[in-house]
């Protein structure tokens, strides 16, 4: 079963609103990816609800009207289902996380995205982090991948990413 960590921007891109840089192609990629995870995958989140609170702040937990909204509702419905949702504990510490590496080349990495990295490093399954439109993942691609973190870009048309992109089935 495919396990993934999904950056909030993927849900926003799937909704196709509140994000002017999302192209129709990017929105469709995000929609297909989220639907694929709902059918055949498992999302990995933190046990402290940091990701869920961020999702709830950016998309509608009632599941309407967009696909990103529906995905959040799906997560909330499946929180107790270990086949669909894995919760990993991470440790907030000094505005970051104990599990986030203290490396000079990651010093300026977005604090709001550090939870995704901490989860990726804490989870034994080594799930990839899925990104749609956040350029930080591209900017810090090399030091993150050197740590063994996999980042997959589902909207290469937005970032003009020279790195490997993800198809909607992996």
FIKOLZA-1660 file (N, C-alpha, C; in steps of 0.1 Angstrom, whole numbers, plus 5000, padded with zeros to 4 digits):
% residues 170
   i   px   py   pz ch aa at
   1 5008 4988 5000  A  X  N
   1 5000 5000 5000  A  X CA
   1 5009 5012 5000  A  X  C
   2 5005 5022 4992  A  X  N
   2 5013 5034 4991  A  X CA
   2 5010 5043 5003  A  X  C
   3 5021 5047 5010  A  X  N
   3 5020 5056 5022  A  X CA
   3 5026 5069 5017  A  X  C
   4 5019 5080 5021  A  X  N
   4 5024 5093 5017  A  X CA
   4 5021 5104 5028  A  X  C
   5 5029 5114 5027  A  X  N
   5 5027 5126 5035  A  X CA
   5 5024 5137 5025  A  X  C
   6 5013 5144 5027  A  X  N
   6 5008 5153 5017  A  X CA
   6 5008 5168 5023  A  X  C
   7 5016 5176 5016  A  X  N
   7 5016 5190 5020  A  X CA
   7 5002 5196 5018  A  X  C
   8 4999 5206 5026  A  X  N
   8 4986 5212 5026  A  X CA
   8 4983 5218 5012  A  X  C
   9 4994 5223 5005  A  X  N
   9 4991 5229 4992  A  X CA
   9 4985 5220 4982  A  X  C
  10 4986 5207 4984  A  X  N
  10 4980 5197 4974  A  X CA
  10 4965 5198 4976  A  X  C
  11 4960 5199 4988  A  X  N
  11 4946 5200 4990  A  X CA
  11 4940 5213 4985  A  X  C
  12 4948 5224 4987  A  X  N
  12 4944 5237 4981  A  X CA
  12 4944 5237 4966  A  X  C
  13 4954 5231 4960  A  X  N
  13 4955 5230 4946  A  X CA
  13 4943 5222 4940  A  X  C
  14 4939 5211 4947  A  X  N
  14 4928 5203 4942  A  X CA
  14 4915 5210 4943  A  X  C
  15 4914 5219 4952  A  X  N
  15 4902 5228 4953  A  X CA
  15 4901 5238 4942  A  X  C
  16 4913 5242 4937  A  X  N
  16 4913 5251 4926  A  X CA
  16 4909 5265 4929  A  X  C
  17 4909 5269 4941  A  X  N
  17 4906 5283 4945  A  X CA
  17 4916 5287 4956  A  X  C
  18 4916 5300 4958  A  X  N
  18 4925 5306 4968  A  X CA
  18 4940 5303 4965  A  X  C
  19 4943 5300 4953  A  X  N
  19 4957 5298 4949  A  X CA
  19 4959 5301 4935  A  X  C
  20 4962 5314 4932  A  X  N
  20 4962 5319 4918  A  X CA
  20 4972 5312 4909  A  X  C
  21 4983 5306 4914  A  X  N
  21 4992 5300 4905  A  X CA
  21 4988 5286 4901  A  X  C
  22 4978 5281 4906  A  X  N
  22 4973 5267 4902  A  X CA
  22 4967 5268 4888  A  X  C
  23 4973 5260 4879  A  X  N
  23 4968 5259 4865  A  X CA
  23 4957 5248 4865  A  X  C
  24 4949 5248 4855  A  X  N
  24 4939 5236 4854  A  X CA
  24 4946 5223 4854  A  X  C
  25 4958 5222 4847  A  X  N
  25 4965 5209 4847  A  X CA
  25 4970 5206 4861  A  X  C
  26 4975 5215 4869  A  X  N
  26 4979 5213 4882  A  X CA
  26 4967 5208 4891  A  X  C
  27 4956 5215 4890  A  X  N
  27 4944 5212 4898  A  X CA
  27 4940 5197 4894  A  X  C
  28 4940 5194 4882  A  X  N
  28 4936 5180 4878  A  X CA
  28 4946 5170 4883  A  X  C
  29 4959 5173 4883  A  X  N
  29 4969 5164 4889  A  X CA
  29 4966 5162 4904  A  X  C
  30 4964 5172 4911  A  X  N
  30 4961 5172 4925  A  X CA
  30 4948 5164 4928  A  X  C
  31 4938 5166 4920  A  X  N
  31 4925 5159 4922  A  X CA
  31 4928 5144 4920  A  X  C
  32 4934 5140 4909  A  X  N
  32 4937 5126 4906  A  X CA
  32 4945 5120 4917  A  X  C
  33 4955 5127 4922  A  X  N
  33 4964 5121 4932  A  X CA
  33 4956 5119 4945  A  X  C
  34 4948 5129 4949  A  X  N
  34 4941 5127 4962  A  X CA
  34 4931 5115 4961  A  X  C
  35 4924 5114 4949  A  X  N
  35 4915 5103 4947  A  X CA
  35 4922 5090 4948  A  X  C
  36 4933 5089 4942  A  X  N
  36 4941 5077 4942  A  X CA
  36 4945 5073 4956  A  X  C
  37 4949 5082 4964  A  X  N
  37 4952 5079 4978  A  X CA
  37 4940 5074 4986  A  X  C
  38 4929 5081 4983  A  X  N
  38 4916 5076 4990  A  X CA
  38 4913 5062 4986  A  X  C
  39 4915 5058 4974  A  X  N
  39 4912 5045 4969  A  X CA
  39 4922 5034 4973  A  X  C
  40 4935 5038 4972  A  X  N
  40 4945 5028 4973  A  X CA
  40 4957 5031 4983  A  X  C
  41 4956 5042 4990  A  X  N
  41 4967 5046 4997  A  X CA
  41 4965 5048 5012  A  X  C
  42 4975 5053 5019  A  X  N
  42 4975 5056 5033  A  X CA
  42 4982 5069 5035  A  X  C
  43 4975 5078 5042  A  X  N
  43 4982 5091 5045  A  X CA
  43 4989 5090 5059  A  X  C
  44 5000 5096 5060  A  X  N
  44 5008 5096 5073  A  X CA
  44 5007 5110 5078  A  X  C
  45 5003 5112 5090  A  X  N
  45 5002 5125 5096  A  X CA
  45 5008 5124 5110  A  X  C
  46 5008 5135 5117  A  X  N
  46 5014 5135 5131  A  X CA
  46 5002 5133 5141  A  X  C
  47 5006 5126 5152  A  X  N
  47 4996 5123 5162  A  X CA
  47 4992 5135 5170  A  X  C
  48 4998 5146 5168  A  X  N
  48 4994 5158 5176  A  X CA
  48 4984 5167 5169  A  X  C
  49 4980 5163 5157  A  X  N
  49 4970 5170 5149  A  X CA
  49 4976 5184 5143  A  X  C
  50 4989 5185 5142  A  X  N
  50 4994 5198 5136  A  X CA
  50 4990 5199 5122  A  X  C
  51 4992 5188 5114  A  X  N
  51 4988 5188 5100  A  X CA
  51 4973 5190 5099  A  X  C
  52 4965 5182 5107  A  X  N
  52 4951 5183 5105  A  X CA
  52 4946 5197 5108  A  X  C
  53 4952 5204 5118  A  X  N
  53 4948 5218 5121  A  X CA
  53 4951 5227 5110  A  X  C
  54 4963 5225 5104  A  X  N
  54 4967 5233 5092  A  X CA
  54 4957 5230 5080  A  X  C
  55 4954 5218 5078  A  X  N
  55 4944 5214 5067  A  X CA
  55 4931 5221 5070  A  X  C
  56 4926 5220 5083  A  X  N
  56 4913 5226 5086  A  X CA
  56 4913 5241 5085  A  X  C
  57 4925 5247 5086  A  X  N
  57 4926 5262 5085  A  X CA
  57 4925 5266 5070  A  X  C
  58 4929 5257 5061  A  X  N
  58 4930 5260 5047  A  X CA
  58 4919 5255 5038  A  X  C
  59 4913 5243 5043  A  X  N
  59 4902 5238 5035  A  X CA
  59 4890 5234 5044  A  X  C
  60 4879 5231 5038  A  X  N
  60 4866 5229 5046  A  X CA
  60 4865 5215 5051  A  X  C
  61 4865 5213 5064  A  X  N
  61 4864 5199 5069  A  X CA
  61 4850 5193 5067  A  X  C
  62 4841 5200 5062  A  X  N
  62 4827 5195 5060  A  X CA
  62 4827 5187 5046  A  X  C
  63 4838 5188 5039  A  X  N
  63 4839 5181 5026  A  X CA
  63 4833 5187 5014  A  X  C
  64 4830 5200 5015  A  X  N
  64 4824 5207 5004  A  X CA
  64 4831 5220 5002  A  X  C
  65 4832 5226 4990  A  X  N
  65 4827 5220 4978  A  X CA
  65 4838 5214 4969  A  X  C
  66 4850 5214 4974  A  X  N
  66 4861 5209 4965  A  X CA
  66 4867 5195 4969  A  X  C
  67 4875 5190 4960  A  X  N
  67 4881 5177 4962  A  X CA
  67 4891 5177 4974  A  X  C
  68 4898 5188 4976  A  X  N
  68 4907 5190 4988  A  X CA
  68 4899 5190 5000  A  X  C
  69 4887 5196 5000  A  X  N
  69 4878 5196 5012  A  X CA
  69 4873 5182 5015  A  X  C
  70 4869 5175 5004  A  X  N
  70 4865 5161 5005  A  X CA
  70 4876 5152 5011  A  X  C
  71 4888 5155 5007  A  X  N
  71 4900 5147 5012  A  X CA
  71 4902 5149 5027  A  X  C
  72 4900 5161 5031  A  X  N
  72 4901 5163 5046  A  X CA
  72 4890 5156 5053  A  X  C
  73 4878 5156 5048  A  X  N
  73 4867 5149 5054  A  X CA
  73 4871 5134 5055  A  X  C
  74 4876 5129 5044  A  X  N
  74 4880 5115 5043  A  X CA
  74 4890 5111 5054  A  X  C
  75 4900 5120 5056  A  X  N
  75 4910 5118 5066  A  X CA
  75 4903 5117 5080  A  X  C
  76 4895 5127 5083  A  X  N
  76 4888 5128 5096  A  X CA
  76 4880 5115 5098  A  X  C
  77 4873 5110 5088  A  X  N
  77 4865 5098 5089  A  X CA
  77 4874 5086 5091  A  X  C
  78 4886 5086 5086  A  X  N
  78 4895 5074 5086  A  X CA
  78 4906 5075 5096  A  X  C
  79 4905 5084 5105  A  X  N
  79 4916 5086 5115  A  X CA
  79 4919 5073 5123  A  X  C
  80 4909 5066 5126  A  X  N
  80 4911 5054 5134  A  X CA
  80 4913 5041 5126  A  X  C
  81 4913 5043 5113  A  X  N
  81 4915 5031 5104  A  X CA
  81 4930 5031 5100  A  X  C
  82 4937 5021 5106  A  X  N
  82 4952 5020 5103  A  X CA
  82 4955 5017 5089  A  X  C
  83 4945 5012 5081  A  X  N
  83 4948 5009 5067  A  X CA
  83 4948 5022 5058  A  X  C
  84 4942 5032 5064  A  X  N
  84 4941 5045 5056  A  X CA
  84 4949 5057 5062  A  X  C
  85 4951 5056 5075  A  X  N
  85 4957 5067 5082  A  X CA
  85 4967 5062 5093  A  X  C
  86 4979 5066 5091  A  X  N
  86 4990 5063 5101  A  X CA
  86 4993 5076 5108  A  X  C
  87 4993 5076 5121  A  X  N
  87 4997 5087 5129  A  X CA
  87 5011 5085 5136  A  X  C
  88 5020 5094 5134  A  X  N
  88 5033 5093 5139  A  X CA
  88 5036 5105 5149  A  X  C
  89 5041 5102 5160  A  X  N
  89 5044 5112 5170  A  X CA
  89 5057 5119 5167  A  X  C
  90 5056 5132 5167  A  X  N
  90 5068 5141 5166  A  X CA
  90 5068 5150 5178  A  X  C
  91 5080 5156 5181  A  X  N
  91 5081 5164 5193  A  X CA
  91 5084 5179 5189  A  X  C
  92 5074 5188 5192  A  X  N
  92 5077 5202 5190  A  X CA
  92 5087 5207 5200  A  X  C
  93 5097 5215 5194  A  X  N
  93 5108 5220 5203  A  X CA
  93 5113 5233 5197  A  X  C
  94 5113 5243 5205  A  X  N
  94 5119 5256 5201  A  X CA
  94 5115 5261 5188  A  X  C
  95 5102 5260 5184  A  X  N
  95 5097 5265 5171  A  X CA
  95 5100 5256 5160  A  X  C
  96 5105 5244 5163  A  X  N
  96 5107 5234 5153  A  X CA
  96 5103 5221 5158  A  X  C
  97 5111 5210 5155  A  X  N
  97 5108 5197 5160  A  X CA
  97 5121 5190 5163  A  X  C
  98 5121 5182 5174  A  X  N
  98 5133 5175 5178  A  X CA
  98 5138 5166 5166  A  X  C
  99 5128 5161 5158  A  X  N
  99 5132 5152 5147  A  X CA
  99 5137 5159 5135  A  X  C
 100 5135 5172 5134  A  X  N
 100 5140 5180 5123  A  X CA
 100 5155 5182 5124  A  X  C
 101 5163 5179 5114  A  X  N
 101 5178 5179 5115  A  X CA
 101 5183 5194 5117  A  X  C
 102 5192 5195 5125  A  X  N
 102 5199 5208 5127  A  X CA
 102 5211 5208 5118  A  X  C
 103 5208 5212 5106  A  X  N
 103 5219 5213 5095  A  X CA
 103 5219 5228 5090  A  X  C
 104 5231 5233 5088  A  X  N
 104 5232 5247 5083  A  X CA
 104 5224 5249 5070  A  X  C
 105 5224 5239 5061  A  X  N
 105 5217 5241 5048  A  X CA
 105 5202 5240 5049  A  X  C
 106 5196 5236 5061  A  X  N
 106 5182 5236 5063  A  X CA
 106 5177 5247 5073  A  X  C
 107 5187 5255 5077  A  X  N
 107 5184 5266 5087  A  X CA
 107 5172 5275 5083  A  X  C
 108 5171 5278 5070  A  X  N
 108 5161 5287 5065  A  X CA
 108 5148 5280 5059  A  X  C
 109 5148 5267 5061  A  X  N
 109 5136 5259 5057  A  X CA
 109 5124 5264 5064  A  X  C
 110 5113 5265 5057  A  X  N
 110 5100 5271 5062  A  X CA
 110 5096 5263 5075  A  X  C
 111 5095 5271 5086  A  X  N
 111 5091 5264 5099  A  X CA
 111 5077 5257 5098  A  X  C
 112 5068 5262 5090  A  X  N
 112 5055 5256 5089  A  X CA
 112 5055 5242 5081  A  X  C
 113 5066 5240 5074  A  X  N
 113 5068 5227 5066  A  X CA
 113 5077 5217 5074  A  X  C
 114 5082 5221 5085  A  X  N
 114 5092 5212 5092  A  X CA
 114 5085 5200 5097  A  X  C
 115 5072 5201 5100  A  X  N
 115 5064 5190 5106  A  X CA
 115 5064 5178 5096  A  X  C
 116 5063 5182 5083  A  X  N
 116 5063 5171 5072  A  X CA
 116 5076 5164 5072  A  X  C
 117 5087 5171 5073  A  X  N
 117 5100 5165 5073  A  X CA
 117 5102 5157 5086  A  X  C
 118 5098 5162 5097  A  X  N
 118 5099 5154 5110  A  X CA
 118 5092 5141 5109  A  X  C
 119 5080 5141 5103  A  X  N
 119 5072 5129 5102  A  X CA
 119 5079 5119 5092  A  X  C
 120 5084 5125 5081  A  X  N
 120 5091 5116 5071  A  X CA
 120 5103 5109 5078  A  X  C
 121 5110 5116 5086  A  X  N
 121 5122 5110 5093  A  X CA
 121 5118 5101 5104  A  X  C
 122 5107 5103 5110  A  X  N
 122 5102 5095 5121  A  X CA
 122 5095 5082 5117  A  X  C
 123 5089 5082 5105  A  X  N
 123 5082 5071 5100  A  X CA
 123 5091 5060 5094  A  X  C
 124 5090 5048 5099  A  X  N
 124 5098 5037 5094  A  X CA
 124 5096 5034 5080  A  X  C
 125 5084 5037 5074  A  X  N
 125 5081 5033 5061  A  X CA
 125 5087 5043 5050  A  X  C
 126 5093 5054 5055  A  X  N
 126 5100 5063 5046  A  X CA
 126 5090 5069 5035  A  X  C
 127 5078 5074 5039  A  X  N
 127 5069 5078 5029  A  X CA
 127 5074 5091 5022  A  X  C
 128 5070 5093 5010  A  X  N
 128 5074 5105 5002  A  X CA
 128 5065 5116 5007  A  X  C
 129 5070 5128 5005  A  X  N
 129 5063 5141 5008  A  X CA
 129 5058 5145 4994  A  X  C
 130 5045 5147 4993  A  X  N
 130 5038 5151 4980  A  X CA
 130 5036 5166 4980  A  X  C
 131 5041 5173 4970  A  X  N
 131 5040 5187 4969  A  X CA
 131 5034 5191 4955  A  X  C
 132 5026 5202 4955  A  X  N
 132 5020 5207 4943  A  X CA
 132 5027 5220 4939  A  X  C
 133 5026 5230 4947  A  X  N
 133 5030 5243 4943  A  X CA
 133 5040 5251 4952  A  X  C
 134 5045 5244 4963  A  X  N
 134 5054 5251 4972  A  X CA
 134 5068 5250 4967  A  X  C
 135 5074 5262 4964  A  X  N
 135 5088 5262 4959  A  X CA
 135 5098 5259 4969  A  X  C
 136 5095 5259 4982  A  X  N
 136 5105 5256 4992  A  X CA
 136 5110 5241 4991  A  X  C
 137 5101 5232 4986  A  X  N
 137 5105 5218 4985  A  X CA
 137 5115 5217 4974  A  X  C
 138 5114 5225 4964  A  X  N
 138 5124 5225 4953  A  X CA
 138 5137 5232 4957  A  X  C
 139 5136 5243 4964  A  X  N
 139 5148 5250 4969  A  X CA
 139 5156 5242 4978  A  X  C
 140 5150 5234 4987  A  X  N
 140 5157 5226 4996  A  X CA
 140 5158 5211 4992  A  X  C
 141 5155 5208 4980  A  X  N
 141 5155 5194 4975  A  X CA
 141 5167 5186 4978  A  X  C
 142 5179 5192 4975  A  X  N
 142 5191 5185 4976  A  X CA
 142 5194 5181 4991  A  X  C
 143 5194 5190 5000  A  X  N
 143 5197 5186 5014  A  X CA
 143 5187 5177 5020  A  X  C
 144 5174 5178 5016  A  X  N
 144 5164 5169 5021  A  X CA
 144 5166 5155 5015  A  X  C
 145 5169 5154 5003  A  X  N
 145 5170 5141 4997  A  X CA
 145 5183 5134 5002  A  X  C
 146 5193 5142 5005  A  X  N
 146 5205 5136 5011  A  X CA
 146 5202 5130 5025  A  X  C
 147 5191 5134 5031  A  X  N
 147 5187 5128 5044  A  X CA
 147 5179 5116 5042  A  X  C
 148 5176 5112 5029  A  X  N
 148 5168 5101 5026  A  X CA
 148 5153 5104 5024  A  X  C
 149 5150 5117 5024  A  X  N
 149 5136 5121 5022  A  X CA
 149 5133 5121 5007  A  X  C
 150 5121 5116 5003  A  X  N
 150 5117 5116 4990  A  X CA
 150 5106 5127 4988  A  X  C
 151 5108 5136 4979  A  X  N
 151 5098 5146 4976  A  X CA
 151 5093 5144 4962  A  X  C
 152 5080 5143 4960  A  X  N
 152 5074 5141 4947  A  X CA
 152 5066 5154 4943  A  X  C
 153 5068 5158 4931  A  X  N
 153 5061 5170 4926  A  X CA
 153 5050 5166 4917  A  X  C
 154 5038 5170 4920  A  X  N
 154 5027 5166 4911  A  X CA
 154 5023 5177 4901  A  X  C
 155 5029 5189 4903  A  X  N
 155 5026 5200 4894  A  X CA
 155 5039 5206 4888  A  X  C
 156 5046 5198 4880  A  X  N
 156 5059 5203 4875  A  X CA
 156 5057 5215 4866  A  X  C
 157 5045 5217 4860  A  X  N
 157 5043 5229 4852  A  X CA
 157 5043 5242 4860  A  X  C
 158 5041 5241 4873  A  X  N
 158 5041 5253 4881  A  X CA
 158 5055 5256 4885  A  X  C
 159 5063 5246 4890  A  X  N
 159 5076 5249 4895  A  X CA
 159 5087 5248 4885  A  X  C
 160 5084 5243 4873  A  X  N
 160 5094 5240 4863  A  X CA
 160 5106 5232 4869  A  X  C
 161 5101 5221 4876  A  X  N
 161 5111 5213 4884  A  X CA
 161 5120 5205 4875  A  X  C
 162 5133 5205 4877  A  X  N
 162 5142 5197 4869  A  X CA
 162 5143 5183 4876  A  X  C
 163 5137 5181 4887  A  X  N
 163 5138 5168 4894  A  X CA
 163 5127 5159 4890  A  X  C
 164 5128 5147 4894  A  X  N
 164 5118 5137 4890  A  X CA
 164 5105 5140 4895  A  X  C
 165 5095 5140 4886  A  X  N
 165 5081 5142 4891  A  X CA
 165 5074 5129 4893  A  X  C
 166 5062 5131 4899  A  X  N
 166 5054 5119 4902  A  X CA
 166 5043 5118 4892  A  X  C
 167 5040 5105 4888  A  X  N
 167 5028 5104 4880  A  X CA
 167 5016 5102 4891  A  X  C
 168 5004 5101 4886  A  X  N
 168 4993 5101 4896  A  X CA
 168 4991 5087 4902  A  X  C
 169 4999 5078 4899  A  X  N
 169 4997 5064 4905  A  X CA
 169 5008 5060 4914  A  X  C
 170 5017 5069 4917  A  X  N
 170 5028 5065 4926  A  X CA
 170 5031 5075 4937  A  X  C
% end
